[in-house]
Amino acid sequence: MLKEEPVLEVQHLCAGYGNRRKYRQVLFDVDFCLNRGEILGLVGESGCGKSTLSKTILGFVPAKSGRVVHHTSRPQMIFQDPFSSLNPGKKVGWILEEPLRMQKEKMSASERKERVEAFAERVGLDRELLARYPRDLSGGQRQRVSIAISLIQGSSLILADEPVSALDVTIQRQIMELMLKLQEELNLSYLFISHDLDVIYQMCDRVMVMEKGRIVESGPAEQIFREPQHPYTKILLESSF
Amino acid sequence: MLEIQGLSIEFQDVNPPFLAVQDFFLSMNSGEIVGIVGESGSGKTMTSLALMGLLKRQAKITSGSMMFLGEDLLSKSQKEWQALRGKEISMIFQEPMTSLNPVLTIGRQMEESLRLHTKMEAKERKKKALDMMSQVGLAQPEKLYRCYPHQLSGGMRQRVMIGSALIGNPKLMIADEPTTALDVTIQAQILSLLKKMNQEHGTAILFISHDLRVIQSICSRVVVMYQGKIVESGPVQTVLRSPQQAYTKKLLSAIPNRAYSLRRDRKERIESC
């Protein structure tokens, strides 16, 4: 990381839900920048706006004011519960191939198959699992599938929304190691959302703390954890073990 | 109070039968908080379902005995189980959204066990429910009494679950991953609530979790399970401070903590190459 090259800029972003008559603003003046190869953590309690922020970045929720500037194409998302985000009626191989069928640049069936197998291997999925259904997979394997889906189109910006929160500690560790390995191999940038402060500490370069839709504190992970400045950050740190 | 000996549970709908729990031992005194820890599939939930008499038909108890307050649980009929559940033994689950009935009001669900097990009048039940709701830290109980589960946040729903599990004053409460789906601040609140309830009502708690951090903060003893078997058990401090088994050590080392950073350690290793 010699030069800081932004891949995502969020500028004074305000967003929320509802219509003109009844509007509930969720995000207030959110402003940050994510650099290439960086893992930026976002922590806060449920309902604080973490997920709304990632949805606004992807354009699912319209911004009320401010803006989101993407410097890469195809930001992708990884969700907490891979079971509800994988199509239960299709085999894993088909699910992995879907983003390739959807994209503009056409690929031949054999090219697609080759790429699916390459990415399955990359995320540590046995080739035989490609012929299975999501229900046959364990939670860890399903999360590997969703990581492969997010990367298969060649995305370099990944929004990971609580990617390890639903997993057991041993599996959690495997997925965290995998995400770090992929980050190094493909020079990815992650916006890593979690309510688990220890996970954030282990994974992230920089951390942002969000309370009620506002970023109340941000800085290098070591610094935030060692010398929290904002009272809310202090409460968060005290209530974890 | 509770004495489980040599319990084995087998799934008989697959060939060969799958042994989910093997030779499980546990004895619990009243007022004690004991933890069962292990990863998913280790048999912790099967054991707790057996204790509630809620095992699916395919799962058979093939050997062992379960004694609760001097009574043999395994010889109980459906009817006898119904008299026991909610009154003597109650259970709270990981996901309060799926285990609360979405079409019944909070008040009605709080009162359920009183309705089933006592001859209380409606007014008295309501009074008791409102009282329990404030005990578990739900503000404005009168208003919540008429609400439905979807109108509540995750932490509030979990409080409702705990309240309705405690309202019949059970001797034993089984808590299956009660805080796993919750934020750290809410998690801390729920844990101290459980501790408070344990102290005030003397309810014994069997606390099931995969998170050793949580187990450590609430339990006095812990049982570590792996692939259906007990690999280690003892006082929490002893087991966690000097684990004897490789699996317990692995569980301990996998806990995310702030003693080191995976990310920064890897970076340093790469840069030094």
Interface residues (C-beta under 8 A of the other chain):
Chain A: I39 E45 S46 G47 S138 G139 D168 V169 T170 I171 Q172 R173 M176 E177 L180 E184 H195 D196 L197 D198 V199 Y201 Q202 M203 C204 D205 A221 E222 F225 I235 L236 S239 S240 F241
Chain B: E39 S40 S153 G154 D183 V184 T185 I186 Q187 A188 H210 D211 L212 R213 V214 Q216 S217 K250 L251 A254 I255 P256 N257 R258 Y260 S261 L262 R263 R264 R266 I270
